[in-house]
Amino acid sequence: MESNLGKLIKALRVGKKKTLKQISEKTELSISFLSQVERGKSSITLESLKKISEALEVSPSYFFADEPAQSKTLLRRGSHEPERSHLAPFVYEDLSGDLANPSMEPILVTLQPHDEKGTPFVHKGQEFVYVLEGVLTLLLGDEEYDLYPGDSIHMESSTPHNWFNRTSERVRFLCVNSMHKA
């Protein structure tokens, strides 16, 4: 999975005619780290993926799409488990359709047990998080919250934040990001 993710990041970066240095400056990630990610030699955190996605002007879910949506409206019935590798500490499943200029991005996020990596990060817009399964630990500013199934939070994404799974069970939650354009 890491190798494919790296290849997608590189292809998008090259397609947008961006250098590693330009992405490094926008993300505050080192050029060597970005290069290692692109070559599949280093794993990536959710925090780093969000930074890279923002620098490349795409949603993080871009890198996890199985195939492009065929219509402008997408109806999903029932729940299903995506066939994904569980080697990464997280799985992103894009729940959106293919609307032009979307104002929000709904994502189903699965965090594997004991995922405690990363530091707080910020990005544009707002986030709404709704916990479906497990106990999600949310770091928001200087406060830490444990969110249980049925708990939700709506927050400004400009407040430093990050998610953790400090339990031995997986955590699944719906995250809806607003898509404010700069």
N, C-alpha and C positions, 0 to 999 in steps of 0.2 A: 504494500500500500504506500509506504513512504517513497519508494522509487517512482511509482506512477504519479503521486502527488507532486514530487519534485519536477518531473517531466512536464506536467501541466503548468506549473508555475513558470518554468523556463519558457515554454512555448508561448504563453500569454505575454510574458515580459518581452520576449523577442518580437512577437507580433505587434506589440505596442511601441516598439523601438525604444525601449527603456534599458539603460545599463544597470548592472549590479550596483554601481556607485549611486545612481539616482534612487534606486529602491532603498539602498542602505541609508541614504540621507533622510528619506521620508519616513522610514520605519524605525530608525535608530538601532537597527540590527547590523552586525558587522558584515562586510562583504564576504569574508571567508565563511561565516555561518550560512549566508544566503547561497553561496556556491555549493556548500556541502549539502544543503537541503535539495537544491536543484539536481544534484548528482545522486541523491538517495543515500548519502553517507551520514546524514544526521536526521534525527527525528525532530518533529516540530510540535510546539505547543499550540493550544487554541489561541492564546494571546498573540503569538508570532504570526499565526495564520491570519488572524483578523487584521493585524498591521499590514501584512503583505497584500491582503485583499483590498484594503483601503487604498494603498499606494498604487495598485493596479486597477482601481476603480471597478471592482466586481464584488459580489457577495461572496463570503467564504464558502457558501454552498455551491458555488460555481465549480469548485474542485471535486465535489462529490456527486454531481449529477450523473445518473446512469445514462440518460439520453435526453436530448432537448425535448421540451414539451411540444406537442403537435398543434395545440389549439391555444386560443387566447384565454380560455377559462378552463380550470382544472378542477374536477370533482373527484374527491377521494372518498371511498366508502370503506368503512370498517378499519380495523387496525391490522397491520402486518409487520413482521420483523424483516427489516432489510437484510439482504444477504451481503454482509460486509465483513471485512477482516477485523478481528478484535485485537490486533497487535497495537493499534494506536490507542492512546488513553481516552480518545473521544471519537464519536461517530456523528457526523452531521447528516441529516436527511432534509433536503429542501422540500417544503410542502407547497411551494408557490406554483402558479401557472406561468404562462409566458406573456403576461400583460406588458404592454409598452409603458415605460416610465412608472414602475410600481412605487407606491408610497410606503409599503411595508414589506417585510421579508419574514415569513413564518418558517421556523426551522425546528425540527425535532432533534434534540441533542441527547446522546447517551454517553455518560461518563462511566468508565470502567472502575471497579473497586480500587480504593486507595490512590486515586488520582489527586495528588496534592502539589502538582507542579505549577509553576508560573507565578508571576507577580501581577499586581493590579495594572489594568490598562484602561485607556479611554478611547472613545471614537465619537463620531458625529451621531446626532439623533437621540432617540429614546429607545428603551427596551422594556418589554413586558415579558416576565418569566412566570410560567405556571408549572408546578411540579406534578408529574404524573405518577412517578414511582421512585421509591427510595428517599434518602435524606440528602438534600442539596445544601452544602454550606456556601453561603454567599458572603464575600468580603465586599463591603460597600463603604468607601471612605475609610474611616478608622474603626468601623463597626463590623461585627461578624454575626450572621444570622443563620440558623438552621431552618430550612424550609422543608415541610413534610408534604406528602401527597394532598393536593387540594389547596395548598398555600400558593400565593402569587405576590408579585411585586412589580410595580411600574416605576421606572427610574430614568433620570437623565443619564445618558451614556457618557457625558462629560465628567461624571463623578468616577474617580478611580474604582474599578471593580474587577472581580474575578470569581470563578466558580470552582468548587472542590467537591470531591466525593471522598470523605474520610471514613467510609464504612466498608464492609466486606461484601456489600451487595451493589449491583449496578444502580445508577440513577438515570431516570429519563425525565426530560422536561421540554415543554414547548417554550421557545424563545421567539418573540416577534420584535424585530428591529424596525424602526422607522427609517426610511431611505431619504433623509434630507440631503439634497444636493448642494455642494458648495458653489 
